[in-house]
Amino acid sequence: MTAADLPEEPRIARLEEQIAHQTHTIDELSDQIAEQWRVIEQLRSRLDRLTERFLTLEEGALEAPAITRPPHY
């Protein structure tokens, strides 16, 4: 017996159940993607702030001292 041989009502009920499960899964995945996007935006913001801070510190850093022979030589 194939799916085409089954009465219409059980087939339709099975299809509706499958669609309901798929819809639920799609909703869960959509929620997860939205949460990941929020995390990515937070991390991007932190990275931008850290980059600015690093560049500020780098600009304010003194030039590296010249390599000279220590006085005890």
N, CA, C and O atoms as a printed pandas DataFrame, in Angstrom:
     atom_number atom_name residue_name chain_id  residue_number  x_coord  y_coord  z_coord
0              1         N          MET        A               1    0.846   -1.175    0.000
1              2        CA          MET        A               1    0.000    0.000    0.000
2              3         C          MET        A               1    0.896    1.244    0.000
3              4         O          MET        A               1    1.797    1.367    0.830
4              5         N          THR        A               2    0.650    2.135   -0.907
5              6        CA          THR        A               2    1.424    3.365   -1.004
6              7         C          THR        A               2    0.642    4.515   -0.391
7              8         O          THR        A               2   -0.523    4.359   -0.025
8              9         N          ALA        A               3    1.293    5.680   -0.281
9             10        CA          ALA        A               3    0.627    6.865    0.282
10            11         C          ALA        A               3   -0.588    7.246   -0.546
11            12         O          ALA        A               3   -1.563    7.776   -0.012
12            13         N          ALA        A               4   -0.541    6.986   -1.823
13            14        CA          ALA        A               4   -1.666    7.326   -2.698
14            15         C          ALA        A               4   -2.868    6.413   -2.443
15            16         O          ALA        A               4   -4.004    6.786   -2.738
16            17         N          ASP        A               5   -2.620    5.216   -1.895
17            18        CA          ASP        A               5   -3.701    4.262   -1.626
18            19         C          ASP        A               5   -4.427    4.549   -0.309
19            20         O          ASP        A               5   -5.520    4.026   -0.092
20            21         N          LEU        A               6   -3.848    5.366    0.569
21            22        CA          LEU        A               6   -4.467    5.664    1.863
22            23         C          LEU        A               6   -5.662    6.588    1.676
23            24         O          LEU        A               6   -5.703    7.377    0.733
24            25         N          PRO        A               7   -6.628    6.488    2.575
25            26        CA          PRO        A               7   -7.765    7.414    2.513
26            27         C          PRO        A               7   -7.268    8.855    2.695
27            28         O          PRO        A               7   -6.239    9.091    3.328
28            29         N          GLU        A               8   -8.004    9.800    2.140
29            30        CA          GLU        A               8   -7.591   11.202    2.126
30            31         C          GLU        A               8   -7.419   11.803    3.520
31            32         O          GLU        A               8   -6.446   12.512    3.780
32            33         N          GLU        A               9   -8.368   11.517    4.414
33            34        CA          GLU        A               9   -8.361   12.181    5.723
34            35         C          GLU        A               9   -7.083   11.903    6.524
35            36         O          GLU        A               9   -6.483   12.857    7.019
36            37         N          PRO        A              10   -6.639   10.660    6.678
37            38        CA          PRO        A              10   -5.387   10.412    7.431
38            39         C          PRO        A              10   -4.170   11.043    6.747
39            40         O          PRO        A              10   -3.265   11.544    7.415
40            41         N          ARG        A              11   -4.156   11.014    5.431
41            42        CA          ARG        A              11   -3.030   11.633    4.717
42            43         C          ARG        A              11   -2.980   13.126    4.995
43            44         O          ARG        A              11   -1.912   13.677    5.259
44            45         N          ILE        A              12   -4.118   13.772    4.936
45            46        CA          ILE        A              12   -4.175   15.214    5.176
46            47         C          ILE        A              12   -3.769   15.513    6.612
47            48         O          ILE        A              12   -3.041   16.474    6.858
48            49         N          ALA        A              13   -4.230   14.700    7.566
49            50        CA          ALA        A              13   -3.876   14.899    8.975
50            51         C          ALA        A              13   -2.368   14.749    9.169
51            52         O          ALA        A              13   -1.755   15.528    9.900
52            53         N          ARG        A              14   -1.768   13.749    8.516
53            54        CA          ARG        A              14   -0.315   13.547    8.600
54            55         C          ARG        A              14    0.428   14.738    8.010
55            56         O          ARG        A              14    1.407   15.212    8.586
56            57         N          LEU        A              15   -0.037   15.216    6.869
57            58        CA          LEU        A              15    0.610   16.366    6.236
58            59         C          LEU        A              15    0.492   17.618    7.105
59            60         O          LEU        A              15    1.444   18.389    7.224
60            61         N          GLU        A              16   -0.678   17.814    7.711
61            62        CA          GLU        A              16   -0.860   18.969    8.584
62            63         C          GLU        A              16    0.049   18.884    9.804
63            64         O          GLU        A              16    0.604   19.891   10.245
64            65         N          GLU        A              17    0.198   17.675   10.348
65            66        CA          GLU        A              17    1.088   17.476   11.492
66            67         C          GLU        A              17    2.538   17.774   11.097
67            68         O          GLU        A              17    3.271   18.426   11.841
68            69         N          GLN        A              18    2.934   17.296    9.938
69            70        CA          GLN        A              18    4.295   17.542    9.464
70            71         C          GLN        A              18    4.527   19.035    9.249
71            72         O          GLN        A              18    5.586   19.552    9.603
72            73         N          ILE        A              19    3.561   19.722    8.681
73            74        CA          ILE        A              19    3.678   21.167    8.462
74            75         C          ILE        A              19    3.773   21.890    9.801
75            76         O          ILE        A              19    4.541   22.843    9.934
76            77         N          ALA        A              20    3.014   21.457   10.781
77            78        CA          ALA        A              20    3.061   22.086   12.106
78            79         C          ALA        A              20    4.442   21.924   12.730
79            80         O          ALA        A              20    4.974   22.871   13.311
80            81         N          HIS        A              21    5.029   20.729   12.616
81            82        CA          HIS        A              21    6.377   20.499   13.146
82            83         C          HIS        A              21    7.401   21.362   12.406
83            84         O          HIS        A              21    8.286   21.948   13.030
84            85         N          GLN        A              22    7.283   21.439   11.105
85            86        CA          GLN        A              22    8.221   22.243   10.319
86            87         C          GLN        A              22    8.085   23.725   10.652
87            88         O          GLN        A              22    9.085   24.436   10.744
88            89         N          THR        A              23    6.866   24.186   10.831
89            90        CA          THR        A              23    6.640   25.584   11.199
90            91         C          THR        A              23    7.269   25.882   12.554
91            92         O          THR        A              23    7.896   26.926   12.737
92            93         N          HIS        A              24    7.101   24.972   13.495
93            94        CA          HIS        A              24    7.699   25.134   14.825
94            95         C          HIS        A              24    9.229   25.196   14.721
95            96         O          HIS        A              24    9.863   26.047   15.345
96            97         N          THR        A              25    9.807   24.304   13.940
97            98        CA          THR        A              25   11.256   24.281   13.754
98            99         C          THR        A              25   11.747   25.573   13.112
99           100         O          THR        A              25   12.767   26.123   13.527
100          101         N          ILE        A              26   11.044   26.051   12.121
101          102        CA          ILE        A              26   11.415   27.301   11.451
102          103         C          ILE        A              26   11.357   28.467   12.438
103          104         O          ILE        A              26   12.240   29.325   12.437
104          105         N          ASP        A              27   10.330   28.502   13.270
105          106        CA          ASP        A              27   10.222   29.563   14.277
106          107         C          ASP        A              27   11.381   29.513   15.264
107          108         O          ASP        A              27   11.942   30.550   15.616
108          109         N          GLU        A              28   11.745   28.308   15.713
109          110        CA          GLU        A              28   12.874   28.158   16.634
110          111         C          GLU        A              28   14.169   28.628   15.981
111          112         O          GLU        A              28   14.955   29.343   16.602
112          113         N          LEU        A              29   14.390   28.232   14.749
113          114        CA          LEU        A              29   15.606   28.642   14.039
114          115         C          LEU        A              29   15.644   30.147   13.834
115          116         O          LEU        A              29   16.701   30.766   13.956
116          117         N          SER        A              30   14.520   30.726   13.529
117          118        CA          SER        A              30   14.442   32.173   13.355
118          119         C          SER        A              30   14.802   32.894   14.656
119          120         O          SER        A              30   15.524   33.891   14.632
120          121         N          ASP        A              31   14.305   32.397   15.781
121          122        CA          ASP        A              31   14.631   32.985   17.080
122          123         C          ASP        A              31   16.130   32.871   17.376
123          124         O          ASP        A              31   16.746   33.809   17.882
124          125         N          GLN        A              32   16.699   31.723   17.055
125          126        CA          GLN        A              32   18.133   31.530   17.286
126          127         C          GLN        A              32   18.962   32.472   16.420
127          128         O          GLN        A              32   19.957   33.028   16.886
128          129         N          ILE        A              33   18.570   32.653   15.187
129          130        CA          ILE        A              33   19.291   33.566   14.296
130          131         C          ILE        A              33   19.200   34.998   14.810
131          132         O          ILE        A              33   20.184   35.736   14.779
132          133         N          ALA        A              34   18.026   35.387   15.279
133          134        CA          ALA        A              34   17.857   36.738   15.815
134          135         C          ALA        A              34   18.749   36.940   17.043
135          136         O          ALA        A              34   19.368   37.994   17.188
136          137         N          GLU        A              35   18.821   35.949   17.920
137          138        CA          GLU        A              35   19.677   36.051   19.108
138          139         C          GLU        A              35   21.147   36.121   18.709
139          140         O          GLU        A              35   21.904   36.910   19.274
140          141         N          GLN        A              36   21.553   35.312   17.753
141          142        CA          GLN        A              36   22.940   35.345   17.289
142          143         C          GLN        A              36   23.264   36.694   16.665
143          144         O          GLN        A              36   24.376   37.197   16.824
144          145         N          TRP        A              37   22.326   37.275   15.970
145          146        CA          TRP        A              37   22.548   38.583   15.367
146          147         C          TRP        A              37   22.765   39.633   16.456
147          148         O          TRP        A              37   23.628   40.500   16.317
148          149         N          ARG        A              38   21.977   39.559   17.552
149          150        CA          ARG        A              38   22.160   40.494   18.666
150          151         C          ARG        A              38   23.555   40.340   19.264
151          152         O          ARG        A              38   24.218   41.334   19.560
152          153         N          VAL        A              39   24.002   39.095   19.443
153          154        CA          VAL        A              39   25.336   38.844   19.998
154          155         C          VAL        A              39   26.409   39.387   19.059
155          156         O          VAL        A              39   27.374   40.002   19.511
156          157         N          ILE        A              40   26.250   39.167   17.774
157          158        CA          ILE        A              40   27.225   39.668   16.794
158          159         C          ILE        A              40   27.303   41.188   16.860
159          160         O          ILE        A              40   28.397   41.751   16.817
160          161         N          GLU        A              41   26.162   41.857   16.964
161          162        CA          GLU        A              41   26.148   43.318   17.046
162          163         C          GLU        A              41   26.850   43.800   18.316
163          164         O          GLU        A              41   27.588   44.785   18.279
164          165         N          GLN        A              42   26.625   43.113   19.439
165          166        CA          GLN        A              42   27.306   43.481   20.679
166          167         C          GLN        A              42   28.810   43.304   20.545
167          168         O          GLN        A              42   29.583   44.165   20.963
168          169         N          LEU        A              43   29.220   42.187   19.961
169          170        CA          LEU        A              43   30.653   41.930   19.783
170          171         C          LEU        A              43   31.277   42.930   18.822
171          172         O          LEU        A              43   32.407   43.372   19.032
172          173         N          ARG        A              44   30.563   43.286   17.787
173          174        CA          ARG        A              44   31.063   44.272   16.833
174          175         C          ARG        A              44   31.254   45.626   17.521
175          176         O          ARG        A              44   32.241   46.321   17.280
176          177         N          SER        A              45   30.314   45.985   18.367
177          178        CA          SER        A              45   30.405   47.243   19.109
178          179         C          SER        A              45   31.608   47.221   20.053
179          180         O          SER        A              45   32.359   48.193   20.132
180          181         N          ARG        A              46   31.785   46.114   20.764
181          182        CA          ARG        A              46   32.951   45.986   21.663
182          183         C          ARG        A              46   34.253   46.077   20.872
183          184         O          ARG        A              46   35.194   46.752   21.290
184          185         N          LEU        A              47   34.303   45.403   19.744
185          186        CA          LEU        A              47   35.515   45.428   18.931
186          187         C          LEU        A              47   35.824   46.838   18.456
187          188         O          LEU        A              47   36.981   47.259   18.464
188          189         N          ASP        A              48   34.798   47.567   18.045
189          190        CA          ASP        A              48   35.006   48.959   17.613
190          191         C          ASP        A              48   35.562   49.801   18.759
191          192         O          ASP        A              48   36.490   50.586   18.559
192          193         N          ARG        A              49   34.996   49.642   19.965
193          194        CA          ARG        A              49   35.485   50.406   21.116
194          195         C          ARG        A              49   36.925   50.034   21.450
195          196         O          ARG        A              49   37.748   50.908   21.722
196          197         N          LEU        A              50   37.229   48.736   21.431
197          198        CA          LEU        A              50   38.595   48.294   21.724
198          199         C          LEU        A              50   39.583   48.782   20.667
199          200         O          LEU        A              50   40.713   49.150   20.988
200          201         N          THR        A              51   39.157   48.782   19.424
201          202        CA          THR        A              51   40.022   49.271   18.352
202          203         C          THR        A              51   40.342   50.749   18.556
203          204         O          THR        A              51   41.492   51.169   18.428
204          205         N          GLU        A              52   39.311   51.533   18.874
205          206        CA          GLU        A              52   39.524   52.959   19.142
206          207         C          GLU        A              52   40.458   53.151   20.327
207          208         O          GLU        A              52   41.372   53.975   20.280
208          209         N          ARG        A              53   40.229   52.394   21.379
209          210        CA          ARG        A              53   41.077   52.512   22.576
210          211         C          ARG        A              53   42.519   52.146   22.253
211          212         O          ARG        A              53   43.448   52.832   22.681
212          213         N          PHE        A              54   42.706   51.072   21.503
213          214        CA          PHE        A              54   44.053   50.647   21.124
214          215         C          PHE        A              54   44.750   51.722   20.291
215          216         O          PHE        A              54   45.916   52.041   20.526
216          217         N          LEU        A              55   44.030   52.276   19.323
217          218        CA          LEU        A              55   44.633   53.312   18.479
218          219         C          LEU        A              55   44.996   54.548   19.299
219          220         O          LEU        A              55   46.033   55.167   19.060
220          221         N          THR        A              56   44.153   54.911   20.260
221          222        CA          THR        A              56   44.442   56.047   21.135
222          223         C          THR        A              56   45.686   55.777   21.958
223          224         O          THR        A              56   46.557   56.639   22.072
224          225         N          LEU        A              57   45.776   54.594   22.528
225          226        CA          LEU        A              57   46.956   54.233   23.319
226          227         C          LEU        A              57   48.207   54.179   22.450
227          228         O          LEU        A              57   49.286   54.598   22.869
228          229         N          GLU        A              58   48.054   53.670   21.260
229          230        CA          GLU        A              58   49.196   53.568   20.352
230          231         C          GLU        A              58   49.708   54.947   19.964
231          232         O          GLU        A              58   50.918   55.166   19.887
232          233         N          GLU        A              59   48.791   55.877   19.720
233          234        CA          GLU        A              59   49.199   57.231   19.365
234          235         C          GLU        A              59   49.910   57.920   20.520
235          236         O          GLU        A              59   50.830   58.708   20.305
236          237         N          GLY        A              60   49.486   57.625   21.743
237          238        CA          GLY        A              60   50.075   58.267   22.916
238          239         C          GLY        A              60   51.344   57.598   23.402
239          240         O          GLY        A              60   52.023   58.135   24.277
240          241         N          ALA        A              61   51.674   56.465   22.869
241          242        CA          ALA        A              61   52.871   55.749   23.311
242          243         C          ALA        A              61   54.116   56.487   22.845
243          244         O          ALA        A              61   54.147   57.095   21.774
244          245         N          LEU        A              62   55.126   56.413   23.675
245          246        CA          LEU        A              62   56.393   57.052   23.321
246          247         C          LEU        A              62   57.083   56.247   22.232
247          248         O          LEU        A              62   56.838   55.054   22.052
248          249         N          GLU        A              63   57.937   56.932   21.529
249          250        CA          GLU        A              63   58.740   56.227   20.533
250          251         C          GLU        A              63   59.614   55.208   21.256
251          252         O          GLU        A              63   60.030   55.440   22.391
252          253         N          ALA        A              64   59.885   54.112   20.623
253          254        CA          ALA        A              64   60.735   53.091   21.220
254          255         C          ALA        A              64   62.138   53.671   21.408
255          256         O          ALA        A              64   62.653   54.358   20.527
256          257         N          PRO        A              65   62.743   53.396   22.542
257          258        CA          PRO        A              65   64.096   53.927   22.764
258          259         C          PRO        A              65   65.072   53.325   21.752
259          260         O          PRO        A              65   64.920   52.192   21.297
260          261         N          ALA        A              66   66.061   54.122   21.427
261          262        CA          ALA        A              66   67.076   53.654   20.478
262          263         C          ALA        A              66   67.871   52.522   21.105
263          264         O          ALA        A              66   68.110   52.503   22.312
264          265         N          ILE        A              67   68.262   51.611   20.292
265          266        CA          ILE        A              67   69.051   50.486   20.790
266          267         C          ILE        A              67   70.482   50.992   20.962
267          268         O          ILE        A              67   71.164   51.328   19.994
268          269         N          THR        A              68   70.907   51.036   22.199
269          270        CA          THR        A              68   72.268   51.512   22.498
270          271         C          THR        A              68   72.975   50.472   23.327
271          272         O          THR        A              68   72.355   49.558   23.871
272          273         N          ARG        A              69   74.281   50.619   23.416
273          274        CA          ARG        A              69   75.091   49.705   24.210
274          275         C          ARG        A              69   74.878   50.078   25.678
275          276         O          ARG        A              69   74.938   51.256   26.033
276          277         N          PRO        A              70   74.634   49.091   26.524
277          278        CA          PRO        A              70   74.449   49.390   27.948
278          279         C          PRO        A              70   75.724   50.035   28.536
279          280         O          PRO        A              70   76.824   49.791   28.042
280          281         N          PRO        A              71   75.571   50.850   29.581
281          282        CA          PRO        A              71   76.736   51.579   30.124
282          283         C          PRO        A              71   77.827   50.686   30.699
283          284         O          PRO        A              71   78.959   51.153   30.828
284          285         N          HIS        A              72   77.574   49.487   31.037
285          286        CA          HIS        A              72   78.609   48.643   31.646
286          287         C          HIS        A              72   79.540   47.995   30.620
287          288         O          HIS        A              72   80.432   47.237   30.999
288          289         N          TYR        A              73   79.352   48.273   29.346
289          290        CA          TYR        A              73   80.266   47.717   28.334
290          291         C          TYR        A              73   81.463   48.574   28.168
291          292         O          TYR        A              73   82.339   48.263   27.361
